[in-house]
Amino acid sequence: MPAHVVPAPAIPEVPVEGGGAFPVRRIFCVGRNYAEHAREMGADPTREAPFFFTKPADAIVTGEADTPYPSATEDLHHEMELVVAIGRGGTDIAEGDALGHVYGYAAGLDLTRRDLQAAAKKAGRPWDMAKGFDASAPIGAIVPAAKIGHPAAGLIELSVNGTVRQSSDIANMIWSVPETIAYLSGLVALQPGDLIFTGTPEGVAALKRGDLVEGRIAGVGGVRTRIV
């Protein structure tokens, strides 16, 4: 095997509750998966086919570490989400089999440069630099499904400096976790190490430097970071 001509990058990892680490391969995100969030973004919440965007694996921020306010934006938004960690890969996974491919769950944040996203939408261009920037995916510890089962309902909530901004129930997702896995696996071959951010409820809003962001999902856990 030829020697590397530059140093090989480290594999990003998310801590697992109870010990161990989950190596991250890819990060997929579901867009507009809560009707009220779709409405607040000016979109039709009709149950159309899900759509996806991605973040680089090394966008994760773990261990409640600080998150740097990104460059090139004046409108950084929080989006609180249930994250699904894939433990067994597959293609064209049947909805009824989908949960058997899940290793566990976590609470995560899809940070968004909203001004860049709005400009990209207006120009009909990709969202990549609005969503897939450095440190755009703070995430809490992954909890194995073997410990908590597969949550289909429960409070999802986010507060900034102690004030609640987002509060809903994961049961309000337009596309459930099994449906999302089944659909996505028809587009790409899912593999162990993939993460799926499943969309955010209403209440997204701007963050500023110094803000303490705390999110939690009943039965799953939380995510915490300070914007610096």
PASEBA-1860 file (N, C-alpha, C; in nm, 3 decimals):
! residues 228
1> MPAHVVPA> 0.085/-0.119/0.000/0.000/0.000/0.000/0.089/0.125/0.000 ~ 0.065/0.219/-0.092/0.149/0.339/-0.097/0.141/0.418/0.032 ~ 0.252/0.483/0.067/0.253/0.569/0.185/0.168/0.693/0.161 ~ 0.106/0.744/0.265/0.028/0.867/0.255/0.120/0.984/0.222 ~ 0.077/1.070/0.132/0.157/1.186/0.095/0.127/1.307/0.183 ~ 0.015/1.301/0.258/-0.017/1.398/0.364/-0.064/1.317/0.484 ~ -0.063/1.373/0.604/-0.110/1.296/0.721/-0.255/1.252/0.704 ~ -0.283/1.128/0.739/-0.419/1.076/0.731/-0.506/1.146/0.836
9> PAIPEVPV> -0.626/1.191/0.797/-0.712/1.259/0.894/-0.763/1.163/1.000 ~ -0.782/1.215/1.119/-0.840/1.135/1.227/-0.986/1.107/1.197 ~ -1.037/0.995/1.247/-1.178/0.962/1.231/-1.257/1.030/1.342 ~ -1.353/1.117/1.308/-1.433/1.182/1.413/-1.512/1.077/1.492 ~ -1.528/1.101/1.623/-1.598/1.006/1.709/-1.693/1.079/1.802 ~ -1.805/1.014/1.833/-1.900/1.063/1.931/-1.897/0.969/2.051 ~ -1.883/1.021/2.172/-1.885/0.934/2.290/-2.018/0.858/2.301 ~ -2.009/0.737/2.351/-2.127/0.655/2.376/-2.150/0.648/2.526
17> EGGGAFPV> -2.274/0.671/2.566/-2.306/0.665/2.709/-2.277/0.525/2.761 ~ -2.202/0.517/2.869/-2.164/0.388/2.926/-2.028/0.341/2.882 ~ -1.966/0.415/2.787/-1.832/0.380/2.745/-1.822/0.350/2.598 ~ -1.706/0.376/2.543/-1.683/0.352/2.401/-1.707/0.476/2.318 ~ -1.684/0.463/2.189/-1.700/0.575/2.097/-1.760/0.526/1.966 ~ -1.838/0.612/1.904/-1.904/0.581/1.776/-1.829/0.656/1.666 ~ -1.758/0.585/1.576/-1.687/0.653/1.467/-1.785/0.705/1.363 ~ -1.767/0.830/1.324/-1.862/0.893/1.231/-1.811/0.883/1.089
25> RRIFCVGR> -1.895/0.829/1.002/-1.861/0.814/0.860/-1.918/0.928/0.778 ~ -2.049/0.948/0.787/-2.116/1.055/0.713/-2.228/1.112/0.800 ~ -2.269/1.234/0.769/-2.381/1.297/0.838/-2.485/1.339/0.735 ~ -2.603/1.278/0.745/-2.717/1.315/0.661/-2.817/1.393/0.746 ~ -2.881/1.492/0.688/-2.980/1.573/0.760/-3.109/1.581/0.679 ~ -3.221/1.565/0.747/-3.352/1.574/0.683/-3.400/1.718/0.689 ~ -3.442/1.772/0.577/-3.492/1.909/0.575/-3.642/1.916/0.602 ~ -3.682/2.018/0.678/-3.824/2.049/0.701/-3.907/1.926/0.737
33> NYAEHARE> -3.873/1.860/0.848/-3.942/1.738/0.887/-4.045/1.760/0.998 ~ -4.069/1.886/1.035/-4.178/1.921/1.127/-4.263/2.026/1.057 ~ -4.396/2.006/1.058/-4.484/2.094/0.982/-4.473/2.239/1.026 ~ -4.468/2.264/1.157/-4.466/2.402/1.204/-4.335/2.472/1.167 ~ -4.224/2.398/1.165/-4.098/2.457/1.120/-4.104/2.487/0.971 ~ -4.165/2.397/0.893/-4.179/2.423/0.750/-4.257/2.553/0.728 ~ -4.363/2.573/0.807/-4.444/2.696/0.794/-4.363/2.819/0.831 ~ -4.283/2.811/0.938/-4.208/2.930/0.979/-4.097/2.964/0.879
41> MGADPTRE> -4.059/2.865/0.797/-3.960/2.891/0.693/-4.026/2.925/0.559 ~ -4.159/2.940/0.561/-4.230/2.980/0.441/-4.255/2.869/0.342 ~ -4.252/2.744/0.388/-4.270/2.629/0.300/-4.404/2.560/0.327 ~ -4.447/2.479/0.233/-4.569/2.402/0.245/-4.540/2.276/0.326 ~ -4.609/2.254/0.440/-4.580/2.137/0.522/-4.645/2.007/0.474 ~ -4.703/2.009/0.353/-4.761/1.887/0.299/-4.658/1.775/0.300 ~ -4.703/1.655/0.323/-4.612/1.541/0.338/-4.557/1.496/0.202 ~ -4.464/1.578/0.151/-4.395/1.541/0.028/-4.279/1.447/0.063
49> APFFFTKP> -4.216/1.394/-0.040/-4.101/1.305/-0.017/-3.993/1.380/0.059 ~ -3.925/1.315/0.153/-3.821/1.384/0.229/-3.703/1.422/0.139 ~ -3.634/1.530/0.179/-3.511/1.565/0.108/-3.399/1.579/0.210 ~ -3.277/1.568/0.162/-3.161/1.557/0.251/-3.050/1.653/0.209 ~ -2.973/1.695/0.307/-2.846/1.761/0.282/-2.743/1.696/0.374 ~ -2.618/1.732/0.360/-2.513/1.665/0.437/-2.423/1.765/0.509 ~ -2.354/1.714/0.609/-2.248/1.786/0.677/-2.125/1.696/0.677 ~ -2.004/1.753/0.680/-1.886/1.668/0.691/-1.881/1.601/0.827
57> ADAIVTGE> -1.822/1.483/0.832/-1.815/1.409/0.958/-1.745/1.489/1.067 ~ -1.644/1.568/1.029/-1.570/1.642/1.131/-1.635/1.773/1.171 ~ -1.762/1.792/1.132/-1.839/1.909/1.179/-1.890/1.889/1.322 ~ -1.878/1.767/1.377/-1.931/1.742/1.510/-1.851/1.818/1.617 ~ -1.922/1.857/1.722/-1.863/1.914/1.843/-1.913/1.829/1.958 ~ -1.824/1.768/2.034/-1.864/1.674/2.138/-1.817/1.718/2.276 ~ -1.865/1.648/2.378/-1.818/1.668/2.514/-1.852/1.805/2.572 ~ -1.960/1.866/2.523/-2.003/1.998/2.571/-1.897/2.105/2.547
65> ADTPYPSA> -1.811/2.083/2.448/-1.709/2.182/2.414/-1.773/2.308/2.357 ~ -1.701/2.420/2.368/-1.748/2.544/2.309/-1.755/2.531/2.156 ~ -1.846/2.608/2.096/-1.861/2.612/1.952/-1.826/2.751/1.901 ~ -1.729/2.763/1.813/-1.695/2.897/1.762/-1.803/2.953/1.670 ~ -1.831/3.081/1.688/-1.925/3.148/1.596/-1.859/3.148/1.458 ~ -1.927/3.099/1.355/-1.862/3.082/1.225/-1.838/3.214/1.152 ~ -1.745/3.211/1.060/-1.719/3.326/0.975/-1.830/3.341/0.871 ~ -1.831/3.453/0.804/-1.915/3.477/0.685/-2.065/3.474/0.713
73> TEDLHHEM> -2.105/3.501/0.837/-2.248/3.509/0.868/-2.275/3.611/0.976 ~ -2.394/3.669/0.971/-2.443/3.756/1.077/-2.575/3.704/1.130 ~ -2.609/3.578/1.096/-2.739/3.523/1.134/-2.727/3.372/1.154 ~ -2.657/3.333/1.262/-2.639/3.192/1.297/-2.761/3.143/1.374 ~ -2.825/3.037/1.327/-2.946/2.984/1.391/-2.923/2.847/1.452 ~ -2.996/2.819/1.560/-2.999/2.687/1.622/-3.115/2.605/1.565 ~ -3.093/2.474/1.551/-3.197/2.380/1.512/-3.175/2.252/1.594 ~ -3.265/2.225/1.687/-3.255/2.111/1.778/-3.310/1.985/1.711
81> ELVVAIGR> -3.236/1.873/1.719/-3.278/1.755/1.644/-3.247/1.623/1.716 ~ -3.331/1.523/1.692/-3.302/1.385/1.728/-3.205/1.330/1.623 ~ -3.098/1.267/1.671/-2.997/1.210/1.581/-3.002/1.058/1.590 ~ -3.001/0.994/1.475/-3.002/0.848/1.465/-2.863/0.800/1.425 ~ -2.807/0.706/1.500/-2.676/0.649/1.470/-2.694/0.511/1.408 ~ -2.648/0.496/1.285/-2.664/0.370/1.212/-2.555/0.270/1.253 ~ -2.598/0.151/1.292/-2.504/0.049/1.335/-2.489/-0.066/1.238 ~ -2.586/-0.079/1.148/-2.581/-0.186/1.047/-2.625/-0.128/0.914
89> GGTDIAEG> -2.543/-0.145/0.812/-2.569/-0.083/0.683/-2.670/-0.159/0.599 ~ -2.699/-0.099/0.482/-2.790/-0.165/0.390/-2.841/-0.069/0.284 ~ -2.896/-0.126/0.179/-2.963/-0.050/0.074/-3.106/-0.098/0.060 ~ -3.192/-0.006/0.018/-3.335/-0.039/0.000/-3.390/-0.113/0.122 ~ -3.363/-0.058/0.238/-3.408/-0.119/0.364/-3.558/-0.105/0.376 ~ -3.627/-0.211/0.407/-3.771/-0.206/0.426/-3.803/-0.129/0.553 ~ -3.911/-0.054/0.550/-3.950/0.025/0.667/-3.963/-0.061/0.791 ~ -4.020/-0.179/0.775/-4.038/-0.268/0.888/-3.909/-0.322/0.946
97> DALGHVYG> -3.801/-0.316/0.870/-3.671/-0.365/0.916/-3.578/-0.253/0.961 ~ -3.620/-0.128/0.941/-3.528/-0.014/0.955/-3.469/0.000/1.095 ~ -3.549/-0.020/1.197/-3.499/0.001/1.333/-3.392/-0.101/1.371 ~ -3.388/-0.213/1.302/-3.284/-0.311/1.325/-3.147/-0.265/1.278 ~ -3.143/-0.153/1.205/-3.017/-0.097/1.156/-2.966/0.017/1.245 ~ -3.042/0.049/1.350/-3.007/0.162/1.437/-2.923/0.114/1.555 ~ -2.809/0.179/1.576/-2.729/0.150/1.695/-2.781/0.227/1.816 ~ -2.813/0.355/1.796/-2.857/0.435/1.908/-2.902/0.574/1.865
105> YAAGLDLT> -2.921/0.659/1.966/-2.978/0.792/1.944/-2.903/0.897/2.025 ~ -2.910/1.020/1.978/-2.848/1.130/2.051/-2.927/1.258/2.025 ~ -2.898/1.359/2.104/-2.951/1.494/2.082/-2.845/1.574/2.009 ~ -2.884/1.647/1.906/-2.787/1.723/1.829/-2.840/1.856/1.784 ~ -2.748/1.942/1.739/-2.783/2.074/1.686/-2.736/2.084/1.541 ~ -2.827/2.123/1.455/-2.793/2.157/1.317/-2.779/2.308/1.311 ~ -2.657/2.358/1.330/-2.635/2.503/1.323/-2.635/2.547/1.178 ~ -2.695/2.665/1.154/-2.722/2.709/1.018/-2.686/2.855/0.999
113> RRDLQAAA> -2.608/2.884/0.895/-2.587/3.024/0.855/-2.710/3.066/0.774 ~ -2.809/3.120/0.845/-2.939/3.144/0.782/-2.931/3.246/0.669 ~ -2.846/3.346/0.682/-2.835/3.445/0.576/-2.776/3.384/0.449 ~ -2.677/3.296/0.465/-2.621/3.229/0.348/-2.722/3.134/0.286 ~ -2.802/3.068/0.371/-2.904/2.978/0.318/-3.009/3.055/0.239 ~ -3.052/3.170/0.291/-3.153/3.251/0.222/-3.100/3.298/0.086 ~ -2.974/3.339/0.083/-2.916/3.384/-0.043/-2.905/3.269/-0.143 ~ -2.868/3.150/-0.094/-2.858/3.034/-0.181/-2.994/2.995/-0.237
121> KKAGRPWD> -3.096/2.997/-0.151/-3.231/2.965/-0.197/-3.276/3.062/-0.306 ~ -3.252/3.190/-0.283/-3.295/3.293/-0.379/-3.227/3.275/-0.513 ~ -3.101/3.233/-0.510/-3.026/3.215/-0.634/-3.040/3.075/-0.693 ~ -3.113/2.987/-0.623/-3.128/2.850/-0.671/-3.000/2.770/-0.664 ~ -2.918/2.800/-0.563/-2.788/2.735/-0.548/-2.789/2.639/-0.430 ~ -2.690/2.550/-0.420/-2.684/2.455/-0.308/-2.667/2.525/-0.174 ~ -2.706/2.456/-0.067/-2.699/2.508/0.070/-2.567/2.475/0.139 ~ -2.473/2.413/0.072/-2.358/2.353/0.141/-2.290/2.445/0.243
129> MAKGFDAS> -2.258/2.567/0.203/-2.186/2.656/0.294/-2.275/2.714/0.403 ~ -2.406/2.697/0.390/-2.499/2.740/0.495/-2.515/2.633/0.602 ~ -2.486/2.509/0.568/-2.512/2.396/0.658/-2.387/2.316/0.695 ~ -2.293/2.303/0.602/-2.184/2.210/0.622/-2.052/2.274/0.661 ~ -2.058/2.379/0.741/-1.936/2.447/0.781/-1.873/2.381/0.904 ~ -1.753/2.428/0.942/-1.683/2.372/1.056/-1.764/2.390/1.184 ~ -1.765/2.288/1.269/-1.832/2.292/1.400/-1.981/2.323/1.389 ~ -2.044/2.274/1.284/-2.187/2.302/1.263/-2.278/2.194/1.320
137> APIGAIVP> -2.221/2.094/1.390/-2.304/1.982/1.439/-2.267/1.942/1.582 ~ -2.289/2.029/1.680/-2.273/1.986/1.820/-2.364/1.867/1.849 ~ -2.316/1.772/1.928/-2.394/1.651/1.955/-2.363/1.599/2.094 ~ -2.465/1.545/2.161/-2.447/1.481/2.290/-2.404/1.336/2.274 ~ -2.387/1.268/2.385/-2.348/1.127/2.381/-2.456/1.044/2.314 ~ -2.413/0.941/2.243/-2.507/0.847/2.182/-2.548/0.744/2.286 ~ -2.678/0.721/2.297/-2.731/0.621/2.390/-2.774/0.499/2.308 ~ -2.722/0.382/2.338/-2.758/0.264/2.259/-2.908/0.234/2.264
145> AAKIGHPA> -2.962/0.194/2.150/-3.102/0.153/2.146/-3.127/0.032/2.233 ~ -3.024/-0.049/2.254/-3.038/-0.165/2.342/-3.072/-0.124/2.484 ~ -3.041/0.001/2.518/-3.068/0.052/2.653/-3.202/0.124/2.662 ~ -3.236/0.202/2.558/-3.357/0.287/2.567/-3.466/0.249/2.470 ~ -3.442/0.152/2.383/-3.541/0.121/2.282/-3.535/0.221/2.168 ~ -3.648/0.238/2.100/-3.654/0.326/1.984/-3.761/0.433/2.008 ~ -3.722/0.550/2.059/-3.821/0.652/2.094/-3.897/0.704/1.971 ~ -4.028/0.702/1.979/-4.113/0.753/1.871/-4.193/0.873/1.917
153> AGLIELSV> -4.186/0.906/2.046/-4.256/1.021/2.101/-4.177/1.070/2.221 ~ -4.195/1.196/2.254/-4.127/1.252/2.370/-4.086/1.395/2.344 ~ -4.070/1.471/2.451/-4.036/1.612/2.444/-3.901/1.633/2.376 ~ -3.898/1.729/2.283/-3.773/1.779/2.226/-3.772/1.929/2.252 ~ -3.668/1.977/2.319/-3.670/2.115/2.368/-3.531/2.176/2.363 ~ -3.524/2.305/2.336/-3.398/2.378/2.335/-3.415/2.510/2.405 ~ -3.316/2.544/2.488/-3.317/2.674/2.555/-3.184/2.745/2.528 ~ -3.190/2.878/2.529/-3.073/2.962/2.514/-3.064/3.053/2.635
161> NGTVRQSS> -2.956/3.042/2.709/-2.938/3.118/2.833/-3.055/3.097/2.929 ~ -3.106/2.974/2.932/-3.213/2.938/3.025/-3.353/2.966/2.977 ~ -3.371/3.029/2.861/-3.503/3.061/2.807/-3.538/2.962/2.696 ~ -3.653/2.895/2.710/-3.694/2.796/2.611/-3.730/2.865/2.479 ~ -3.673/2.813/2.371/-3.703/2.866/2.238/-3.774/2.763/2.150 ~ -3.734/2.637/2.162/-3.798/2.532/2.083/-3.856/2.429/2.179 ~ -3.980/2.389/2.157/-4.044/2.288/2.240/-4.150/2.217/2.158 ~ -4.132/2.087/2.140/-4.226/2.009/2.061/-4.216/1.864/2.105
169> DIANMIWS> -4.259/1.774/2.020/-4.255/1.631/2.048/-4.202/1.562/1.924 ~ -4.113/1.465/1.940/-4.059/1.397/1.822/-4.168/1.319/1.748 ~ -4.282/1.298/1.812/-4.395/1.235/1.743/-4.449/1.325/1.632 ~ -4.412/1.453/1.634/-4.459/1.548/1.533/-4.376/1.546/1.406 ~ -4.276/1.460/1.399/-4.200/1.450/1.275/-4.291/1.405/1.161 ~ -4.278/1.468/1.046/-4.358/1.431/0.929/-4.318/1.291/0.883 ~ -4.187/1.268/0.875/-4.134/1.137/0.839/-4.071/1.074/0.962 ~ -4.120/0.957/1.001/-4.069/0.888/1.119/-3.928/0.836/1.094
177> VPETIAYL> -3.862/0.792/1.198/-3.728/0.735/1.183/-3.727/0.615/1.088 ~ -3.817/0.516/1.103/-3.815/0.404/1.008/-3.840/0.448/0.864 ~ -3.932/0.540/0.845/-3.960/0.588/0.709/-3.839/0.661/0.650 ~ -3.773/0.741/0.733/-3.656/0.816/0.687/-3.543/0.722/0.647 ~ -3.516/0.622/0.731/-3.410/0.526/0.699/-3.443/0.451/0.570 ~ -3.566/0.407/0.557/-3.606/0.332/0.438/-3.588/0.417/0.312 ~ -3.632/0.541/0.318/-3.623/0.628/0.200/-3.477/0.660/0.167 ~ -3.399/0.699/0.269/-3.259/0.737/0.246/-3.178/0.620/0.191
185> SGLVALQP> -3.207/0.499/0.239/-3.132/0.382/0.194/-3.164/0.345/0.050 ~ -3.268/0.406/-0.007/-3.295/0.390/-0.149/-3.216/0.487/-0.234 ~ -3.154/0.585/-0.168/-3.074/0.685/-0.239/-2.925/0.659/-0.227 ~ -2.882/0.609/-0.109/-2.742/0.579/-0.083/-2.734/0.449/-0.003 ~ -2.619/0.387/-0.007/-2.597/0.269/0.076/-2.557/0.315/0.215 ~ -2.645/0.297/0.312/-2.612/0.333/0.449/-2.507/0.237/0.504 ~ -2.420/0.292/0.591/-2.313/0.212/0.646/-2.301/0.239/0.796 ~ -2.245/0.144/0.872/-2.219/0.170/1.013/-2.133/0.296/1.027
193> GDLIFTGT> -2.171/0.382/1.120/-2.101/0.508/1.138/-2.175/0.627/1.080 ~ -2.279/0.604/1.002/-2.358/0.715/0.949/-2.449/0.772/1.058 ~ -2.463/0.903/1.058/-2.557/0.972/1.146/-2.666/1.036/1.061 ~ -2.789/1.034/1.114/-2.900/1.102/1.048/-2.961/1.202/1.146 ~ -2.949/1.331/1.114/-3.018/1.436/1.189/-3.159/1.445/1.131 ~ -3.261/1.430/1.215/-3.397/1.403/1.166/-3.486/1.525/1.153 ~ -3.431/1.646/1.159/-3.512/1.766/1.140/-3.545/1.834/1.271 ~ -3.586/1.960/1.261/-3.608/2.043/1.380/-3.750/2.095/1.387
201> PEGVAALK> -3.803/2.112/1.508/-3.935/2.173/1.523/-3.926/2.325/1.512 ~ -4.040/2.390/1.524/-4.047/2.536/1.513/-3.972/2.605/1.628 ~ -3.945/2.733/1.608/-3.880/2.812/1.712/-3.734/2.841/1.685 ~ -3.685/2.809/1.565/-3.545/2.839/1.534/-3.523/2.990/1.540 ~ -3.405/3.029/1.585/-3.377/3.172/1.601/-3.227/3.193/1.608 ~ -3.188/3.320/1.609/-3.047/3.356/1.600/-2.974/3.336/1.732 ~ -2.845/3.307/1.721/-2.754/3.295/1.834/-2.648/3.403/1.825 ~ -2.593/3.440/1.940/-2.483/3.535/1.942/-2.370/3.480/2.028
209> RGDLVEGR> -2.255/3.540/2.017/-2.141/3.496/2.097/-2.173/3.509/2.245 ~ -2.136/3.408/2.320/-2.163/3.404/2.463/-2.287/3.327/2.500 ~ -2.374/3.296/2.404/-2.498/3.223/2.433/-2.468/3.080/2.478 ~ -2.538/3.036/2.583/-2.533/2.897/2.628/-2.653/2.825/2.570 ~ -2.627/2.724/2.489/-2.733/2.650/2.420/-2.745/2.513/2.484 ~ -2.866/2.479/2.529/-2.890/2.351/2.595/-3.016/2.287/2.536 ~ -3.000/2.165/2.486/-3.113/2.093/2.430/-3.130/1.959/2.497 ~ -3.252/1.910/2.495/-3.276/1.778/2.553/-3.390/1.709/2.480
217> IAGVGGVR> -3.384/1.577/2.480/-3.489/1.493/2.423/-3.524/1.388/2.526 ~ -3.650/1.383/2.563/-3.694/1.290/2.667/-3.655/1.147/2.632 ~ -3.593/1.080/2.727/-3.555/0.941/2.708/-3.428/0.919/2.629 ~ -3.370/1.027/2.577/-3.249/1.015/2.495/-3.132/1.084/2.561 ~ -3.148/1.209/2.598/-3.038/1.282/2.660/-3.033/1.424/2.608 ~ -2.917/1.487/2.622/-2.907/1.627/2.590/-2.781/1.662/2.511 ~ -2.776/1.791/2.476/-2.660/1.848/2.410/-2.642/1.988/2.468 ~ -2.516/2.027/2.488/-2.489/2.155/2.553/-2.362/2.214/2.494
225> TRIV> -2.367/2.343/2.459/-2.249/2.411/2.408/-2.265/2.560/2.427 ~ -2.154/2.629/2.434/-2.156/2.775/2.439/-2.096/2.828/2.309 ~ -2.163/2.928/2.253/-2.115/2.992/2.131/-2.010/3.097/2.170 ~ -1.891/3.084/2.113/-1.781/3.173/2.153/-1.719/3.241/2.032
END
